[in-house]
Amino acid sequence: MFEFSIIIPTYGRSESLKRTLNSVEYQQFRNFECIVIDDNPKKSQLQLKNQQMLQSSFPTFKYLLNTNQKGACGARNSGILHSNGRFLIFLDDDDELLPNHLTVVVNNCSKIDLIFTQCEIFEESKRIGVTNNIWKEDQDSLKQQIIIGVNSTSSLIIKREKIESIGGWEEIIIGQENLLVTKLMLAGARVKSLSDVTCRIYYGSDTRISDKTNEINLKAFYQKLHEIISLGRPDLVDLLRNKEKERRALFANNVLVSFPLALALLWDNRDVKSIKFIVFSILPFKKKIVKFYSKRVLRN
């Protein structure tokens, strides 16, 4: 059995996939397997290009083609079935692991079910900061998950038996990693956040966090989160409801959606932070909203 299985679902990103695979190849700790799950249509140009690249440049990595397109979460679940590692890493096909990633993790995974590290954040080729989502060990972990969350899918390292015990990834569009972590914690997972920066995540110019589709997907994510929190930790339902209003007020592209949510925050909390959400809910420029949100999770 390998110590780590690195599972990479891919769709539509051959160029960034090669960069991602190179970052895996450069790992200092070598007891791992890498599995690429291709969700591109069979015999499409991208699928054939990916297959050729794996065979010629990364012959020790496994290449699997989904017979039917499953989406990112479905592809990750396929990867679990074909993997053989004690710990599983789900690397996005446009992100990178820094060379020390596995070394840092293997030195911190004793008696732990879930670890996440910090990430460098790039907007296209420009470095815009480093995540600072570090949880305090003496505080309620699930409460910190709701307030702070985890950095990205690529920064998670999960013990195999724990993710298998909850049935793997739920197939939702937004917030998959936070829903997964919440379910793991409700199932008793022991969690550790590390301050080490071991990943690099990329936000491209085509990222659309404010369109109508994502408003719907964000609402669906919170509906699922409310369901499981209500059953497992009903004392945290009000906190979750407040967090949902914050996120939707920031990311809704329609001021008729965002402004009432921001007003509700002000009514509930009556604090300076809520006044900020009032201001940002009516700004028409997405970049200003993104910058405001980024400052809360990044250190420059």
C-alpha angles and dihedrals in degrees: 000000000000121000091228137023113199108203119195120186111196137192128164098345113098096149097050090041090064091053089049093050091049089056090054092048090054095058114133093212107067108190097102144098126219122213123189115201109199114207095178117114114274114267092007116139092254094047093051091045092052093048092050092048092052093047095048105034105023106029094158093058120089119242119201127178119208109230088211125028108259105174125237098300094044090050091050090052089051088052091054090055092052097041132096106191130119089224126035127215121191107204119189114231094243098046132081139219114223113232093258096053101103093037092056092046097047089054092054106036101089110127091353128121100188132025131176129187135198125270140214109233123217129186100208101310098339120096108226102175150301127274118249102191098141119158123213113239094216094056134078104283097204091050089052089049090057095044101037107013126188127299105242143320090263093060095056123103113187132185110244099231092049096055091042089054092062095043099256126264124355112228102242128134103227130035097013093147095049093047090049094049092048091052091047091052093048086053090057102263116169107230133200128183118202128206091214115114105226107146139058120211127190132213111195129205089253092064108121110193096157107051126115094254092058092049087058093045092049090052091050091051092054092047090058092044091051090052096056096038091050090055099039106029111011089169088072098051095098091049091051092048090053092049091051091055090052094051096044092046089054100043105034110110092203114078089206086065101036101043097055090048090052091049089052090054090052091049092049099043109019093203140127092258090059090052088057090055089052090056096045094045091068098043110113096206116089094199093061090053092048092050091051092050093045093056089062094059104027136073115201 
